[in-house]
Every structure is written in C-alpha cells, then in structure tokens.
C-alpha cells in the first residue's frame, strides 16, 4: 500500500479519529499502525475502565479526548468531528480500535478521495463472506444495506463498517443519535444532502481472542430499527417529494411532458394505475396531504410519479364544491341520512363537520369509483393511442 502516490494536500487536510472503549488488547497496535501514515490523530476515550488510559499516556503528542463515563460511539464520533473541525481539517477518517481494521488501508481512502476530486463519503467495504465473520454481522449488514437503499436510492455492499472517510464540511451539522445507530444516521442524511456515498474495498480481521464488541444485539438493533422507521417516514413524506419537485423545476416543460408524463418506457397499465392512484388521493379526504401522498405512494409502488401527482390535483378549487357535494350525497346512502341537499352556497365547511361520517364514507366511495373509471378509461385511451401510432 505504501507504493500508492497520494496528494500531500489531501493528507494534510485529513485527520484520523480513533474512538475506543475497553480495547486494551488492540488499541496500541492500531495507534502505532496509524502513526505509520499520519501524525494527524485524535483519540476519543469513551469512558474506558480497563488499561486504556495507561496506554494513552505513551502518546502525549496526540490529541486526546477523555470521557469520564461511557457515552456511546455516536457521541464519541460527534466530539471527534467537532475537534477535527476546530483544528481546521476538512476530512476525517474513522478507524475502530478493536483490531478488525488495518491501518495500511488508509492510503486507499486518500487515493479514492483524490480520484473523486469532490466531497464524498467513503465507507470501507468488508468481505462479509470470509472465514471468521459472525453470521449475525453479515445479516445485520444486509439488513442495513436494504434500508439505506430504500431511504436514499443508493446501493452499497457495506453500510455498517466503521472504517470511513467523512467530508466534514458536507455532513449535517446536528445529529440526534448517540450510539451505534449514529453511523446510519450520518450516511443517510449526508446522502439526502446530495453528497455521494460510496464503498471502497478494505481488509478485515476477526480475531475472537482479541476483538471486543460492544454491540448489544437486542437493545442496539431496536434502536437502529426505530431510527430506520423514522428515516423511512421522512423519506416517503419529505425527501421523495422534495427530490421530485427539484427535478421538475430543473426540466423544461416539453422535456417533462415527454419523459415524465408520457413516460414511454412505462406500460399502459402502469400509467393507468398511476392516474387511478392520483385521482383516488385527490378525491379522498386527505386535504393538505394529496401531493405528499400521491408522490410517496407512487415511489413506494414504483408507479409514474408525474402522472400520479398531476391527477391528484383533480381537487383543485373549482372542483372542490362538486367533490364535497358528491361525497355527501353518496354518503347519505350508507349512513341513512335522507335529508336532501342542494348544490348551492349551503355546502359549507360547517355542513361537512355536522355530517362528518356521511362525508368521509361518501368521499372514499366516490374516490374509489372515480379512480376505477379514470384508470380503466385512461388504459383504453392509451391502448387506442398506441394502436393508432403503430
């Protein structure tokens, strides 16, 4: 690895963070290994109760942060990032102190950063199929990879490796997690900011005689599951709609019509289903959430987002009185209200409130029937259009 030619400027802008908690067997070997490549090192002692403090006394030339009690890896990394920025470094490489990572892979991160020539978050990709890798680690990594892809659209082979390079000026400034789940939060939210997140291959060593893992399967997996639930909700209701509108704004109108609305690569049934979904969301009583729901559900079911969004606007202001009146009329057949309604100024919000059950039932029925009509009608129309162009 020493033969790799690295831009000295990149090395000077990078600091290595070594978070540690009760890794007395491997800590000194890791530090000495990193010192072969750089003196820019920050060690975060996360409240260790073994011989860690005595070991670190040998490295007075290095910046050290000591916590009086264990606060979690997330807090250790956050404090490390804060210190690195105070020292005016632009990048931070994090390496675990349990001995599974090889310091001689550090130049791989520098080289990848140099080749990218832009801010990028790099994650060391481990061979999870090699001998000695616990099955629970392999399963947990696949689980994490799937949810990262769902939340960001980026496919990675390894999202749990702690051997990483962070572009400090491009990651979020505030975080909410404190333990192992922090490493998931930071890569997802960095990807949401438009920063590339990529894997680079690294070597690993799983030695059960030396390695001390502080991952608590039930408790930490539960925390990760809660975090992923929150991230998925944010993805569906904010990130996907945001990205869609940003894409829409950047396009010329004719390009939008040709690529997104007509979507020549989509089948007629997918287009018709997208239209039906939009109509249903637009008429159903989801006032204020039609746009978010139509786009999010279209993403979830891999439908045409543009068509779903366009037809969810069936409830634009001039149509609202007709939709409310129709919903109340249809609802009266199901809730037994035979009091006649007139389509005039008497159709007000107060009327809806006083007949809420009737309105809700009627609106869902109307939404369903109208969606079916629009879906079937658009499918037939699209099929006829395709035949006429052949």
Secondary structure as UniProt FT lines:
FT   TURN            2..3
FT   HELIX           8..12
FT   STRAND          14..20
FT   TURN            24..26
FT   HELIX           27..35
FT   TURN            36..37
FT   STRAND          41..45
FT   HELIX           52..56
FT   TURN            57..58
FT   TURN            60..61
FT   STRAND          63..66
FT   HELIX           73..86
FT   TURN            87..88
FT   STRAND          91..94
FT   HELIX           103..105
FT   HELIX           106..116
FT   STRAND          120..125
FT   TURN            128..129
FT   TURN            131..132
FT   HELIX           135..152
FT   STRAND          164..167
FT   TURN            168..170
FT   TURN            180..181
FT   HELIX           182..192
FT   TURN            193..194
FT   STRAND          196..201
FT   TURN            208..210
FT   HELIX           217..234
FT   HELIX           235..239
FT   HELIX           240..250
FT   HELIX           253..256
FT   HELIX           257..261
FT   TURN            264..265
FT   HELIX           268..283
FT   TURN            287..288
FT   HELIX           290..300
FT   TURN            301..302
FT   HELIX           305..312
FT   HELIX           313..315
FT   HELIX           317..335
FT   TURN            345..346
FT   HELIX           349..354
FT   HELIX           356..389
//
